[in-house]
Amino acid sequence: MALSGKARRRWALLLLLVWLPLYIILAIGLLARLGEVNMVVQLLIYAFLGVAWALPFKPVFTGVGRPPEDE
């Protein structure tokens, strides 16, 4: 089932306002549990986690910035 543009915008807003802050807290908590880690390794982990959160939601964010279609 394909999402309409309006539904996609709402889901994107929900993801950015609710899921992303929770994900950031989880990522920081994960690195805190790892303890003292090399700064380069930390940077690589943060870079990976910074991209990985959006990959499952790519279909939701696709086309959100386009002008609404005239129906």
N, CA, C and O of each residue as an XYZ file, in Angstrom:
284
protein
N       0.837     -1.175      0.000
C       0.000      0.000      0.000
C       0.881      1.237      0.000
O       1.717      1.409      0.888
N       0.702      2.081     -0.972
C       1.502      3.296     -1.079
C       0.878      4.404     -0.230
O      -0.343      4.532     -0.142
N       1.735      5.185      0.380
C       1.271      6.305      1.193
C       1.011      7.522      0.320
O       1.730      7.775     -0.647
N      -0.013      8.262      0.668
C      -0.259      9.510     -0.040
C       0.777     10.533      0.422
O       1.471     10.325      1.417
N       0.870     11.623     -0.305
C       1.835     12.659      0.046
C       1.576     13.243      1.427
O       2.510     13.512      2.183
N       0.307     13.435      1.749
C      -0.067     13.992      3.049
C       0.292     13.026      4.182
O       0.819     13.441      5.214
N       0.006     11.748      3.984
C       0.332     10.741      4.999
C       1.846     10.618      5.156
O       2.351     10.470      6.269
N       2.561     10.679      4.044
C       4.021     10.583      4.092
C       4.611     11.751      4.886
O       5.544     11.564      5.667
N       4.067     12.951      4.687
C       4.543     14.127      5.431
C       4.276     13.969      6.926
O       5.125     14.306      7.751
N       3.104     13.460      7.271
C       2.770     13.260      8.683
C       3.677     12.224      9.330
O       4.165     12.431     10.441
N       3.904     11.111      8.644
C       4.803     10.089      9.181
C       6.227     10.627      9.324
O       6.905     10.346     10.312
N       6.673     11.396      8.341
C       8.020     11.973      8.409
C       8.140     12.907      9.609
O       9.146     12.879     10.317
N       7.132     13.727      9.840
C       7.138     14.631     10.991
C       7.152     13.848     12.300
O       7.896     14.188     13.220
N       6.342     12.812     12.386
C       6.317     11.973     13.583
C       7.678     11.319     13.825
O       8.163     11.285     14.956
N       8.285     10.804     12.767
C       9.597     10.173     12.902
C      10.643     11.174     13.383
O      11.460     10.851     14.245
N      10.620     12.375     12.836
C      11.618     13.375     13.206
C      11.410     13.918     14.618
O      12.379     14.236     15.306
N      10.162     14.026     15.052
C       9.894     14.612     16.364
C       9.888     13.598     17.507
O      10.141     13.961     18.656
N       9.605     12.340     17.206
C       9.518     11.330     18.267
C      10.651     10.307     18.170
O      11.408     10.118     19.121
N      10.759      9.654     17.018
C      11.727      8.566     16.892
C      13.176      9.052     16.933
O      14.008      8.440     17.602
N      13.489     10.131     16.235
C      14.876     10.594     16.169
C      15.439     10.976     17.538
O      16.557     10.563     17.848
N      14.729     11.744     18.379
C      15.283     12.020     19.717
C      15.478     10.750     20.551
O      16.467     10.630     21.273
N      14.538      9.804     20.453
C      14.704      8.540     21.180
C      15.921      7.766     20.661
O      16.675      7.182     21.440
N      16.098      7.768     19.359
C      17.232      7.078     18.756
C      18.559      7.705     19.189
O      19.535      6.996     19.436
N      18.588      9.028     19.278
C      19.807      9.716     19.719
C      20.140      9.330     21.153
O      21.299      9.072     21.478
N      19.125      9.291     22.011
C      19.352      8.884     23.401
C      19.862      7.447     23.462
O      20.768      7.143     24.237
N      19.290      6.568     22.655
C      19.755      5.181     22.614
C      21.193      5.077     22.106
O      21.983      4.298     22.639
N      21.535      5.849     21.089
C      22.896      5.805     20.530
C      23.917      6.302     21.550
O      24.986      5.711     21.702
N      23.587      7.384     22.243
C      24.508      7.909     23.256
C      24.641      6.910     24.405
O      25.732      6.697     24.933
N      23.518      6.303     24.785
C      23.553      5.282     25.835
C      24.392      4.078     25.443
O      25.111      3.519     26.271
N      24.301      3.683     24.188
C      25.103      2.558     23.690
C      26.587      2.861     23.800
O      27.358      2.031     24.282
N      26.990      4.034     23.362
C      28.406      4.382     23.441
C      28.863      4.583     24.881
O      30.026      4.331     25.198
N      27.979      5.028     25.745
C      28.334      5.174     27.155
C      28.587      3.801     27.781
O      29.469      3.654     28.627
N      27.820      2.808     27.367
C      28.005      1.447     27.896
C      29.305      0.809     27.391
O      29.867     -0.068     28.046
N      29.769      1.252     26.237
C      31.023      0.695     25.713
C      32.225      1.137     26.539
O      33.280      0.503     26.499
N      32.068      2.203     27.272
C      33.162      2.695     28.102
C      34.134      3.534     27.307
O      33.772      4.170     26.317
N      35.369      3.525     27.753
C      36.419      4.329     27.108
C      36.840      3.661     25.805
O      37.467      2.602     25.801
N      36.478      4.309     24.696
C      36.791      3.790     23.368
C      37.591      4.860     22.645
O      37.423      6.055     22.891
N      38.459      4.415     21.754
C      39.263      5.325     20.950
C      38.359      6.345     20.247
O      37.264      6.005     19.797
N      38.816      7.577     20.157
C      38.018      8.657     19.574
C      37.664      8.379     18.112
O      36.569      8.729     17.673
N      38.553      7.769     17.365
C      38.293      7.463     15.960
C      37.198      6.404     15.855
O      36.333      6.486     14.983
N      37.235      5.417     16.739
C      36.201      4.383     16.746
C      34.858      5.001     17.108
O      33.841      4.659     16.504
N      34.835      5.902     18.082
C      33.600      6.597     18.446
C      33.046      7.369     17.256
O      31.846      7.318     16.984
N      33.901      8.072     16.558
C      33.477      8.849     15.396
C      32.866      7.946     14.333
O      31.844      8.293     13.741
N      33.476      6.798     14.084
C      32.953      5.854     13.094
C      31.603      5.292     13.526
O      30.696      5.148     12.706
N      31.469      4.973     14.816
C      30.193      4.454     15.313
C      29.106      5.506     15.191
O      28.005      5.210     14.727
N      29.407      6.743     15.605
C      28.417      7.817     15.492
C      28.051      8.080     14.031
O      26.884      8.327     13.727
N      29.013      8.032     13.138
C      28.727      8.252     11.717
C      27.821      7.143     11.178
O      26.869      7.411     10.445
N      28.120      5.912     11.544
C      27.287      4.786     11.104
C      25.868      4.912     11.651
O      24.896      4.774     10.908
N      25.752      5.176     12.955
C      24.425      5.296     13.567
C      23.665      6.505     13.037
O      22.436      6.486     12.966
N      24.393      7.561     12.662
C      23.755      8.749     12.125
C      23.104      8.519     10.771
O      22.144      9.204     10.418
N      23.611      7.571     10.021
C      23.025      7.247      8.718
C      22.037      6.089      8.848
O      21.024      6.054      8.149
N      22.327      5.151      9.731
C      21.536      3.922      9.834
C      20.101      4.166     10.280
O      19.217      3.382      9.936
N      19.846      5.221     11.030
C      18.481      5.430     11.524
C      17.508      5.732     10.387
O      16.326      5.399     10.483
N      17.985      6.353      9.318
C      17.097      6.785      8.243
C      16.894      5.717      7.168
O      15.917      5.784      6.423
N      17.772      4.756      7.071
C      17.672      3.768      5.991
C      16.353      3.000      5.983
O      15.777      2.827      4.909
N      15.842      2.529      7.128
C      14.561      1.814      7.067
C      13.375      2.713      6.689
O      12.338      2.221      6.246
N      13.534      4.026      6.866
C      12.437      4.950      6.616
C      12.575      5.696      5.298
O      11.882      6.688      5.075
N      13.451      5.238      4.431
C      13.674      5.919      3.155
C      12.394      6.077      2.341
O      12.184      7.143      1.762
N      11.519      5.054      2.268
C      10.277      5.249      1.511
C       9.379      6.350      2.084
O       8.645      7.001      1.342
N       9.438      6.554      3.382
C       8.610      7.595      3.998
C       9.124      8.975      3.613
O       8.334      9.875      3.331
N      10.445      9.147      3.600
C      11.019     10.463      3.325
C      11.121     10.778      1.834
O      11.348     11.930      1.466
N      10.958      9.792      0.985
C      11.052     10.016     -0.450
C       9.891     10.886     -0.920
O       8.727     10.526     -0.741
N      10.201     12.000     -1.504
C       9.196     12.875     -2.077
C       8.534     13.825     -1.104
O       7.595     14.521     -1.490
N       8.979     13.887      0.138
C       8.353     14.763      1.125
C       8.569     16.225      0.760
O       7.690     17.049      1.015
N       9.687     16.569      0.183
C       9.979     17.957     -0.142
C       9.357     18.447     -1.433
O       9.434     19.636     -1.745
N       8.742     17.554     -2.186
C       8.116     17.965     -3.445
C       6.835     18.740     -3.181
O       6.192     18.538     -2.151
N       6.458     19.621     -4.093
C       5.165     20.304     -3.934
C       4.020     19.296     -4.022
O       4.146     18.272     -4.693
N       2.917     19.579     -3.354
C       1.786     18.638     -3.385
C       1.244     18.461     -4.808
O       1.214     19.390     -5.616
N       0.824     17.238     -5.068
C       0.270     16.935     -6.387
C      -1.164     17.444     -6.437
O      -1.895     17.346     -5.452
N      -1.565     17.982     -7.572
C      -2.950     18.426     -7.737
C      -3.814     17.218     -8.057
O      -3.586     16.510     -9.038
N      -4.802     16.999     -7.216
C      -5.660     15.827     -7.413
C      -7.019     16.251     -7.907
O      -7.885     15.407     -8.132
